Amino acid sequence: MARGLITLGIVALLAACTPAADPPTTTAATTTTNSTSTTSTSITTTSTTSTTSTTTTTTTVPPNIHTLARSVLMVGLPGPTLDETTAAHLAGGGRAVIYYNRNITDAEQVRALGSQISCAAGGPVLIAVDHEIGVPVRRLAGLVSPLPSATEAQQMSGSDLEMAGRVLGEEMLDLGINVDLAPVIDVVRGANPVLTGRHLGADPDLVAQLGAVFIRGLGVSGVVAVPKHFPGHGLSTTDPHSGVTTIDAGIDELASVDWVPFRAAIDAGALMIMVGHPIYPAIDPDLPASISPAVLDLLRTEFGFDGVAVTDEVTMQGVASGRSPGERAVLALAAGEDLVLVKTGSQVEEMVDAIVAAVDSGELSLERLQEAAARVTRVAEAAATVECHT
């Protein structure tokens, strides 16, 4: 079921303009086609007959900003079926959704939901879920083969863990899911309230090796892996779900420990990377990583990553505190994120309106929005297809 990465072409929409001639007293016949408009006019007077020449010019139609804005949001659904609001969002350009426990009951229901989403989107779509190595975050428990615990994974050979990823990917695709927001490749040292039972240990080389083979296993099946949480969540002492988190590690420590698995993930072919919400004073003392231009520039320039950068969930207090949903979306995109993960579907329209307004005001450049949308589309086309069954 896997498909290769398809290079995205930029689509140019063409409009034909009507001629600028002003006729005298006339009898006119006008013919219009659906794709372009062409006006042909025959002019007759009582004494002479003249024929005007038709001049056709070609202009570029401005992009639909609302469509672009929808394409850069990964949205949560309210329940186990596709609601009208999310269906309209997908029909209007949405290209990514995420499942939570509230969206999953049994295999038949999950397959039906994936088909409904694919039909509504009318094209390539990313359907994501968190299903991690380890016990705490397994959204598909009971529907797919069990993954090893984090401790068990550390004892496995690379080939065995890669096979586990491949089997998981095949089973996910059978359910109509083509993105796994995993693996966790944070190098955890000491107590870590948000990653207990979810991480692969304190050895950066081992975490890098295990993460890379799991990414490759998922990729062979056609599922897009999303390693997380750049630039490294390993020293968190507070949970960004509930408050601002600061990681006081210097650049040297980050580079020699936390960034090792992310380099390996990119080398393994990762198409997406999730950026976390902690503040890293050594990189940017003011902003959470997910909305920091310095952090995103690091990912692009230092790591050479040209795939989709996706935020962690933006209702978390680590980034949400003091910022409206629209502000979070605009700040993330302006910083360099390509996909904004929003758990609460009721915030989607506010985010779309804020993105459109930001482009209109110049706060967010059209080029930046187009770049983000292009990356999302490219990855959606590269992922295995979730079929629409009508």
Secondary structure as a PSIPRED ss2 file (coil, helix, strand):
# PSIPRED VFORMAT (PSIPRED V4.0)

   1 M C   1.000  0.000  0.000
   2 A C   1.000  0.000  0.000
   3 R C   1.000  0.000  0.000
   4 G C   1.000  0.000  0.000
   5 L C   1.000  0.000  0.000
   6 I C   1.000  0.000  0.000
   7 T C   1.000  0.000  0.000
   8 L C   1.000  0.000  0.000
   9 G C   1.000  0.000  0.000
  10 I C   1.000  0.000  0.000
  11 V C   1.000  0.000  0.000
  12 A C   1.000  0.000  0.000
  13 L C   1.000  0.000  0.000
  14 L E   0.000  0.000  1.000
  15 A E   0.000  0.000  1.000
  16 A E   0.000  0.000  1.000
  17 C C   1.000  0.000  0.000
  18 T C   1.000  0.000  0.000
  19 P C   1.000  0.000  0.000
  20 A C   1.000  0.000  0.000
  21 A C   1.000  0.000  0.000
  22 D C   1.000  0.000  0.000
  23 P C   1.000  0.000  0.000
  24 P C   1.000  0.000  0.000
  25 T C   1.000  0.000  0.000
  26 T C   1.000  0.000  0.000
  27 T C   1.000  0.000  0.000
  28 A C   1.000  0.000  0.000
  29 A C   1.000  0.000  0.000
  30 T C   1.000  0.000  0.000
  31 T C   1.000  0.000  0.000
  32 T C   1.000  0.000  0.000
  33 T C   1.000  0.000  0.000
  34 N C   1.000  0.000  0.000
  35 S C   1.000  0.000  0.000
  36 T C   1.000  0.000  0.000
  37 S C   1.000  0.000  0.000
  38 T C   1.000  0.000  0.000
  39 T C   1.000  0.000  0.000
  40 S C   1.000  0.000  0.000
  41 T C   1.000  0.000  0.000
  42 S E   0.000  0.000  1.000
  43 I E   0.000  0.000  1.000
  44 T E   0.000  0.000  1.000
  45 T C   1.000  0.000  0.000
  46 T C   1.000  0.000  0.000
  47 S C   1.000  0.000  0.000
  48 T C   1.000  0.000  0.000
  49 T E   0.000  0.000  1.000
  50 S E   0.000  0.000  1.000
  51 T E   0.000  0.000  1.000
  52 T C   1.000  0.000  0.000
  53 S C   1.000  0.000  0.000
  54 T C   1.000  0.000  0.000
  55 T C   1.000  0.000  0.000
  56 T C   1.000  0.000  0.000
  57 T C   1.000  0.000  0.000
  58 T E   0.000  0.000  1.000
  59 T E   0.000  0.000  1.000
  60 T E   0.000  0.000  1.000
  61 V C   1.000  0.000  0.000
  62 P C   1.000  0.000  0.000
  63 P C   1.000  0.000  0.000
  64 N C   1.000  0.000  0.000
  65 I H   0.000  1.000  0.000
  66 H H   0.000  1.000  0.000
  67 T H   0.000  1.000  0.000
  68 L H   0.000  1.000  0.000
  69 A H   0.000  1.000  0.000
  70 R H   0.000  1.000  0.000
  71 S H   0.000  1.000  0.000
  72 V C   1.000  0.000  0.000
  73 L E   0.000  0.000  1.000
  74 M E   0.000  0.000  1.000
  75 V E   0.000  0.000  1.000
  76 G E   0.000  0.000  1.000
  77 L C   1.000  0.000  0.000
  78 P C   1.000  0.000  0.000
  79 G C   1.000  0.000  0.000
  80 P C   1.000  0.000  0.000
  81 T C   1.000  0.000  0.000
  82 L C   1.000  0.000  0.000
  83 D C   1.000  0.000  0.000
  84 E H   0.000  1.000  0.000
  85 T H   0.000  1.000  0.000
  86 T H   0.000  1.000  0.000
  87 A H   0.000  1.000  0.000
  88 A H   0.000  1.000  0.000
  89 H H   0.000  1.000  0.000
  90 L H   0.000  1.000  0.000
  91 A H   0.000  1.000  0.000
  92 G C   1.000  0.000  0.000
  93 G C   1.000  0.000  0.000
  94 G C   1.000  0.000  0.000
  95 R C   1.000  0.000  0.000
  96 A E   0.000  0.000  1.000
  97 V E   0.000  0.000  1.000
  98 I E   0.000  0.000  1.000
  99 Y E   0.000  0.000  1.000
 100 Y C   1.000  0.000  0.000
 101 N H   0.000  1.000  0.000
 102 R H   0.000  1.000  0.000
 103 N H   0.000  1.000  0.000
 104 I C   1.000  0.000  0.000
 105 T C   1.000  0.000  0.000
 106 D C   1.000  0.000  0.000
 107 A H   0.000  1.000  0.000
 108 E H   0.000  1.000  0.000
 109 Q H   0.000  1.000  0.000
 110 V H   0.000  1.000  0.000
 111 R H   0.000  1.000  0.000
 112 A H   0.000  1.000  0.000
 113 L H   0.000  1.000  0.000
 114 G H   0.000  1.000  0.000
 115 S H   0.000  1.000  0.000
 116 Q H   0.000  1.000  0.000
 117 I H   0.000  1.000  0.000
 118 S H   0.000  1.000  0.000
 119 C H   0.000  1.000  0.000
 120 A H   0.000  1.000  0.000
 121 A H   0.000  1.000  0.000
 122 G C   1.000  0.000  0.000
 123 G C   1.000  0.000  0.000
 124 P C   1.000  0.000  0.000
 125 V C   1.000  0.000  0.000
 126 L E   0.000  0.000  1.000
 127 I E   0.000  0.000  1.000
 128 A E   0.000  0.000  1.000
 129 V E   0.000  0.000  1.000
 130 D C   1.000  0.000  0.000
 131 H E   0.000  0.000  1.000
 132 E C   1.000  0.000  0.000
 133 I C   1.000  0.000  0.000
 134 G C   1.000  0.000  0.000
 135 V C   1.000  0.000  0.000
 136 P C   1.000  0.000  0.000
 137 V C   1.000  0.000  0.000
 138 R E   0.000  0.000  1.000
 139 R C   1.000  0.000  0.000
 140 L C   1.000  0.000  0.000
 141 A E   0.000  0.000  1.000
 142 G C   1.000  0.000  0.000
 143 L C   1.000  0.000  0.000
 144 V E   0.000  0.000  1.000
 145 S C   1.000  0.000  0.000
 146 P C   1.000  0.000  0.000
 147 L C   1.000  0.000  0.000
 148 P C   1.000  0.000  0.000
 149 S C   1.000  0.000  0.000
 150 A H   0.000  1.000  0.000
 151 T H   0.000  1.000  0.000
 152 E H   0.000  1.000  0.000
 153 A H   0.000  1.000  0.000
 154 Q H   0.000  1.000  0.000
 155 Q C   1.000  0.000  0.000
 156 M C   1.000  0.000  0.000
 157 S C   1.000  0.000  0.000
 158 G H   0.000  1.000  0.000
 159 S H   0.000  1.000  0.000
 160 D H   0.000  1.000  0.000
 161 L H   0.000  1.000  0.000
 162 E H   0.000  1.000  0.000
 163 M H   0.000  1.000  0.000
 164 A H   0.000  1.000  0.000
 165 G H   0.000  1.000  0.000
 166 R H   0.000  1.000  0.000
 167 V H   0.000  1.000  0.000
 168 L H   0.000  1.000  0.000
 169 G H   0.000  1.000  0.000
 170 E H   0.000  1.000  0.000
 171 E H   0.000  1.000  0.000
 172 M H   0.000  1.000  0.000
 173 L H   0.000  1.000  0.000
 174 D H   0.000  1.000  0.000
 175 L C   1.000  0.000  0.000
 176 G C   1.000  0.000  0.000
 177 I C   1.000  0.000  0.000
 178 N C   1.000  0.000  0.000
 179 V E   0.000  0.000  1.000
 180 D E   0.000  0.000  1.000
 181 L C   1.000  0.000  0.000
 182 A C   1.000  0.000  0.000
 183 P C   1.000  0.000  0.000
 184 V E   0.000  0.000  1.000
 185 I C   1.000  0.000  0.000
 186 D C   1.000  0.000  0.000
 187 V C   1.000  0.000  0.000
 188 V C   1.000  0.000  0.000
 189 R C   1.000  0.000  0.000
 190 G C   1.000  0.000  0.000
 191 A C   1.000  0.000  0.000
 192 N C   1.000  0.000  0.000
 193 P C   1.000  0.000  0.000
 194 V C   1.000  0.000  0.000
 195 L C   1.000  0.000  0.000
 196 T C   1.000  0.000  0.000
 197 G C   1.000  0.000  0.000
 198 R C   1.000  0.000  0.000
 199 H C   1.000  0.000  0.000
 200 L C   1.000  0.000  0.000
 201 G C   1.000  0.000  0.000
 202 A C   1.000  0.000  0.000
 203 D C   1.000  0.000  0.000
 204 P H   0.000  1.000  0.000
 205 D H   0.000  1.000  0.000
 206 L H   0.000  1.000  0.000
 207 V H   0.000  1.000  0.000
 208 A H   0.000  1.000  0.000
 209 Q H   0.000  1.000  0.000
 210 L H   0.000  1.000  0.000
 211 G H   0.000  1.000  0.000
 212 A H   0.000  1.000  0.000
 213 V H   0.000  1.000  0.000
 214 F H   0.000  1.000  0.000
 215 I H   0.000  1.000  0.000
 216 R H   0.000  1.000  0.000
 217 G H   0.000  1.000  0.000
 218 L H   0.000  1.000  0.000
 219 G H   0.000  1.000  0.000
 220 V H   0.000  1.000  0.000
 221 S H   0.000  1.000  0.000
 222 G C   1.000  0.000  0.000
 223 V C   1.000  0.000  0.000
 224 V E   0.000  0.000  1.000
 225 A E   0.000  0.000  1.000
 226 V C   1.000  0.000  0.000
 227 P C   1.000  0.000  0.000
 228 K E   0.000  0.000  1.000
 229 H C   1.000  0.000  0.000
 230 F E   0.000  0.000  1.000
 231 P C   1.000  0.000  0.000
 232 G C   1.000  0.000  0.000
 233 H C   1.000  0.000  0.000
 234 G C   1.000  0.000  0.000
 235 L C   1.000  0.000  0.000
 236 S C   1.000  0.000  0.000
 237 T C   1.000  0.000  0.000
 238 T C   1.000  0.000  0.000
 239 D C   1.000  0.000  0.000
 240 P C   1.000  0.000  0.000
 241 H C   1.000  0.000  0.000
 242 S C   1.000  0.000  0.000
 243 G C   1.000  0.000  0.000
 244 V C   1.000  0.000  0.000
 245 T C   1.000  0.000  0.000
 246 T E   0.000  0.000  1.000
 247 I C   1.000  0.000  0.000
 248 D C   1.000  0.000  0.000
 249 A C   1.000  0.000  0.000
 250 G C   1.000  0.000  0.000
 251 I H   0.000  1.000  0.000
 252 D H   0.000  1.000  0.000
 253 E H   0.000  1.000  0.000
 254 L H   0.000  1.000  0.000
 255 A H   0.000  1.000  0.000
 256 S H   0.000  1.000  0.000
 257 V H   0.000  1.000  0.000
 258 D H   0.000  1.000  0.000
 259 W C   1.000  0.000  0.000
 260 V H   0.000  1.000  0.000
 261 P H   0.000  1.000  0.000
 262 F H   0.000  1.000  0.000
 263 R H   0.000  1.000  0.000
 264 A H   0.000  1.000  0.000
 265 A H   0.000  1.000  0.000
 266 I H   0.000  1.000  0.000
 267 D H   0.000  1.000  0.000
 268 A C   1.000  0.000  0.000
 269 G C   1.000  0.000  0.000
 270 A C   1.000  0.000  0.000
 271 L C   1.000  0.000  0.000
 272 M E   0.000  0.000  1.000
 273 I E   0.000  0.000  1.000
 274 M E   0.000  0.000  1.000
 275 V E   0.000  0.000  1.000
 276 G C   1.000  0.000  0.000
 277 H C   1.000  0.000  0.000
 278 P C   1.000  0.000  0.000
 279 I E   0.000  0.000  1.000
 280 Y E   0.000  0.000  1.000
 281 P C   1.000  0.000  0.000
 282 A C   1.000  0.000  0.000
 283 I C   1.000  0.000  0.000
 284 D E   0.000  0.000  1.000
 285 P C   1.000  0.000  0.000
 286 D C   1.000  0.000  0.000
 287 L C   1.000  0.000  0.000
 288 P C   1.000  0.000  0.000
 289 A H   0.000  1.000  0.000
 290 S H   0.000  1.000  0.000
 291 I H   0.000  1.000  0.000
 292 S C   1.000  0.000  0.000
 293 P H   0.000  1.000  0.000
 294 A H   0.000  1.000  0.000
 295 V H   0.000  1.000  0.000
 296 L H   0.000  1.000  0.000
 297 D H   0.000  1.000  0.000
 298 L H   0.000  1.000  0.000
 299 L H   0.000  1.000  0.000
 300 R H   0.000  1.000  0.000
 301 T H   0.000  1.000  0.000
 302 E H   0.000  1.000  0.000
 303 F C   1.000  0.000  0.000
 304 G C   1.000  0.000  0.000
 305 F C   1.000  0.000  0.000
 306 D C   1.000  0.000  0.000
 307 G C   1.000  0.000  0.000
 308 V E   0.000  0.000  1.000
 309 A E   0.000  0.000  1.000
 310 V E   0.000  0.000  1.000
 311 T E   0.000  0.000  1.000
 312 D C   1.000  0.000  0.000
 313 E C   1.000  0.000  0.000
 314 V C   1.000  0.000  0.000
 315 T C   1.000  0.000  0.000
 316 M C   1.000  0.000  0.000
 317 Q H   0.000  1.000  0.000
 318 G H   0.000  1.000  0.000
 319 V H   0.000  1.000  0.000
 320 A H   0.000  1.000  0.000
 321 S C   1.000  0.000  0.000
 322 G C   1.000  0.000  0.000
 323 R C   1.000  0.000  0.000
 324 S C   1.000  0.000  0.000
 325 P H   0.000  1.000  0.000
 326 G H   0.000  1.000  0.000
 327 E H   0.000  1.000  0.000
 328 R H   0.000  1.000  0.000
 329 A H   0.000  1.000  0.000
 330 V H   0.000  1.000  0.000
 331 L H   0.000  1.000  0.000
 332 A H   0.000  1.000  0.000
 333 L H   0.000  1.000  0.000
 334 A H   0.000  1.000  0.000
 335 A H   0.000  1.000  0.000
 336 G C   1.000  0.000  0.000
 337 E C   1.000  0.000  0.000
 338 D C   1.000  0.000  0.000
 339 L E   0.000  0.000  1.000
 340 V E   0.000  0.000  1.000
 341 L E   0.000  0.000  1.000
 342 V E   0.000  0.000  1.000
 343 K C   1.000  0.000  0.000
 344 T C   1.000  0.000  0.000
 345 G H   0.000  1.000  0.000
 346 S H   0.000  1.000  0.000
 347 Q H   0.000  1.000  0.000
 348 V H   0.000  1.000  0.000
 349 E H   0.000  1.000  0.000
 350 E H   0.000  1.000  0.000
 351 M H   0.000  1.000  0.000
 352 V H   0.000  1.000  0.000
 353 D H   0.000  1.000  0.000
 354 A H   0.000  1.000  0.000
 355 I H   0.000  1.000  0.000
 356 V H   0.000  1.000  0.000
 357 A H   0.000  1.000  0.000
 358 A H   0.000  1.000  0.000
 359 V H   0.000  1.000  0.000
 360 D H   0.000  1.000  0.000
 361 S H   0.000  1.000  0.000
 362 G C   1.000  0.000  0.000
 363 E C   1.000  0.000  0.000
 364 L C   1.000  0.000  0.000
 365 S C   1.000  0.000  0.000
 366 L H   0.000  1.000  0.000
 367 E H   0.000  1.000  0.000
 368 R H   0.000  1.000  0.000
 369 L H   0.000  1.000  0.000
 370 Q H   0.000  1.000  0.000
 371 E H   0.000  1.000  0.000
 372 A H   0.000  1.000  0.000
 373 A H   0.000  1.000  0.000
 374 A H   0.000  1.000  0.000
 375 R H   0.000  1.000  0.000
 376 V H   0.000  1.000  0.000
 377 T H   0.000  1.000  0.000
 378 R H   0.000  1.000  0.000
 379 V H   0.000  1.000  0.000
 380 A H   0.000  1.000  0.000
 381 E H   0.000  1.000  0.000
 382 A H   0.000  1.000  0.000
 383 A C   1.000  0.000  0.000
 384 A C   1.000  0.000  0.000
 385 T C   1.000  0.000  0.000
 386 V C   1.000  0.000  0.000
 387 E C   1.000  0.000  0.000
 388 C C   1.000  0.000  0.000
 389 H C   1.000  0.000  0.000
 390 T C   1.000  0.000  0.000
